[in-house]
Amino acid sequence: MSLLMDVSSIVSVANMGILIALLVVYANIYNKTRATFTVGLMVFAGMLMLHNVIAVYGYFVMAPLYSNELLPYFVVIHFAEFAGLIALLKVTVWPEGIKTTRAAS
């Protein structure tokens, strides 16, 4: 496998780790609230997980079939997904952000 395919695979595995964390958080939220919106988030995270599992499997099984010209695009796609998942995890786990306090004047 080429270096770019290895990078894509590693980033996809990292994406799966973030998605597992999101699924755990969403499952806990659902158990507490029974909100249907949370079920939708779980389905969304599950579909992204399926996408990454298929991508990694495809990289290892069908590596000779991929053109080297396609590999940089795969890397960019997986890094873009990684950035989006990091943002989603951040707003899910830490929605209030950094709170600053004003000094008394």
ABEGO torsion letter per residue (X at the ends): XBAAAAAAAAAAAAAAAAAAAAAAAAAAAAAAAGBAAAAAAAAAAAAAAAAAAAAAAAAAAAAAABBAAAAAAAAAAAAAAAAAAAAAAAAAABAAEBBBBBBBX
